């Protein structure tokens, strides 16, 4: 799941929202890290709708403009919950590894007497 999709689903987790409301919520939830343009938002909404994670809740005309409100489906709630669990587990593993590295002397590459060659899984010469 993309970061944009995650935050759109999160924005819809508590109530249906229209496009501009979703944009504002995504920006607020991500503390400004995710700022989508309208075209990007509607691309994400189209994909989430095609995946049955959201549905059109209702349409309202306000000040002569049509507003479409979207809401999560049960599948969308389950997908958001699973992604939140996945992200939390990943963040927990990273924090644990960072803490272990701080406690372990000589944790820098090559500090254990083995030269840091840059080879291996991340080095591309596995």
C-alpha positions as CSV (number, residue, x, y, z in Angstrom):
1,X,0.0,0.0,0.0
2,X,1.3,3.4,-0.9
3,X,1.8,6.1,1.7
4,X,-0.8,8.2,0.0
5,X,-3.4,5.4,0.0
6,X,-2.6,4.7,3.7
7,X,-3.3,8.3,4.6
8,X,-6.4,8.5,2.5
9,X,-7.8,5.4,4.2
10,X,-6.8,6.8,7.5
11,X,-8.6,10.1,6.7
12,X,-11.8,8.1,6.0
13,X,-11.5,5.9,9.1
14,X,-13.7,8.0,11.3
15,X,-16.2,9.4,8.9
16,X,-17.0,10.0,5.2
17,X,-15.3,12.9,3.6
18,X,-15.3,14.8,0.3
19,X,-12.1,15.4,-1.8
20,X,-11.0,18.7,-0.2
21,X,-11.7,17.3,3.3
22,X,-9.6,14.3,2.5
23,X,-6.7,16.5,1.3
24,X,-6.8,18.5,4.5
25,X,-7.0,15.4,6.7
26,X,-4.1,13.7,4.9
27,X,-1.9,16.8,5.3
28,X,-2.8,17.0,9.0
29,X,-2.5,13.3,9.8
30,X,0.9,13.2,8.1
31,X,2.0,16.4,9.8
32,X,2.6,17.9,6.4
33,X,4.7,15.1,5.0
34,X,2.1,14.1,2.5
35,X,0.7,16.9,0.4
36,X,-1.3,15.6,-2.5
37,X,-2.5,17.5,-5.5
38,X,-6.2,17.0,-6.6
39,X,-5.2,14.9,-9.6
40,X,-3.2,12.6,-7.4
41,X,-6.0,12.3,-4.8
42,X,-8.6,11.3,-7.4
43,X,-6.2,8.7,-8.9
44,X,-5.8,7.2,-5.4
45,X,-9.6,7.4,-4.8
46,X,-10.1,5.6,-8.2
47,X,-7.7,2.8,-7.2
48,X,-9.1,2.4,-3.7
49,X,-12.6,2.3,-5.2
50,X,-11.6,-0.3,-7.8
51,X,-10.1,-2.4,-5.0
52,X,-13.4,-2.1,-3.1
53,X,-11.6,-0.5,-0.1
54,X,-13.8,2.7,-0.3
55,X,-17.2,3.5,-1.9
56,X,-19.0,6.6,-2.8
57,X,-21.1,7.5,0.3
58,X,-23.2,10.3,-1.1
59,X,-23.1,13.4,-3.4
60,X,-24.1,16.8,-2.3
61,X,-24.4,20.1,-4.2
62,X,-22.9,23.0,-2.2
63,X,-22.6,26.5,-3.7
64,X,-23.3,25.1,-7.1
65,X,-20.6,22.5,-6.9
66,X,-20.9,18.7,-6.6
67,X,-19.2,17.2,-3.6
68,X,-18.6,13.4,-3.6
69,X,-18.2,11.9,-0.1
70,X,-16.3,8.6,0.2
71,X,-16.3,6.1,3.1
72,X,-14.4,3.0,4.0
73,X,-15.8,-0.4,3.3
74,X,-15.3,-3.3,5.7
75,X,-12.5,-4.5,3.4
76,X,-11.0,-1.0,3.6
77,X,-11.1,-1.0,7.4
78,X,-9.4,-4.5,7.4
79,X,-6.8,-3.4,4.9
80,X,-6.0,-0.2,6.9
81,X,-5.8,-2.2,10.1
82,X,-3.4,-4.7,8.6
83,X,-1.2,-2.0,7.1
84,X,-1.1,-0.1,10.4
85,X,0.0,-3.4,12.1
86,X,2.6,-4.0,9.5
87,X,4.0,-0.5,9.8
88,X,4.0,-0.6,13.6
89,X,5.8,-4.0,13.6
90,X,8.4,-2.6,11.2
91,X,8.9,0.6,13.3
92,X,9.2,-1.6,16.4
93,X,11.9,-3.8,14.8
94,X,13.8,-0.7,13.6
95,X,13.7,0.9,17.0
96,X,14.9,-2.3,18.7
97,X,17.7,-2.7,16.2
98,X,18.8,1.0,16.7
99,X,18.8,0.5,20.5
100,X,20.8,-2.7,20.1
101,X,23.3,-0.9,17.9
102,X,23.7,1.9,20.5
103,X,24.5,-0.6,23.2
104,X,26.9,-2.7,21.1
105,X,30.4,-1.4,20.9
106,X,32.0,-1.4,17.4
107,X,28.7,-1.5,15.6
108,X,29.9,0.5,12.7
109,X,30.7,-1.4,9.4
110,X,34.2,-2.8,9.5
111,X,34.6,-2.2,13.3
112,X,34.6,-5.9,14.1
113,X,37.8,-6.5,12.2
114,X,35.9,-7.6,9.0
115,X,36.5,-5.1,6.2
116,X,33.4,-3.2,5.1
117,X,33.5,-4.2,1.4
118,X,30.1,-3.1,0.4
119,X,29.3,-6.6,-0.9
120,X,26.3,-8.7,0.2
121,X,22.6,-8.2,0.1
122,X,22.6,-4.5,-0.1
123,X,25.9,-4.3,-2.0
124,X,24.6,-6.1,-5.1
125,X,27.3,-8.8,-5.3
126,X,25.6,-11.6,-3.4
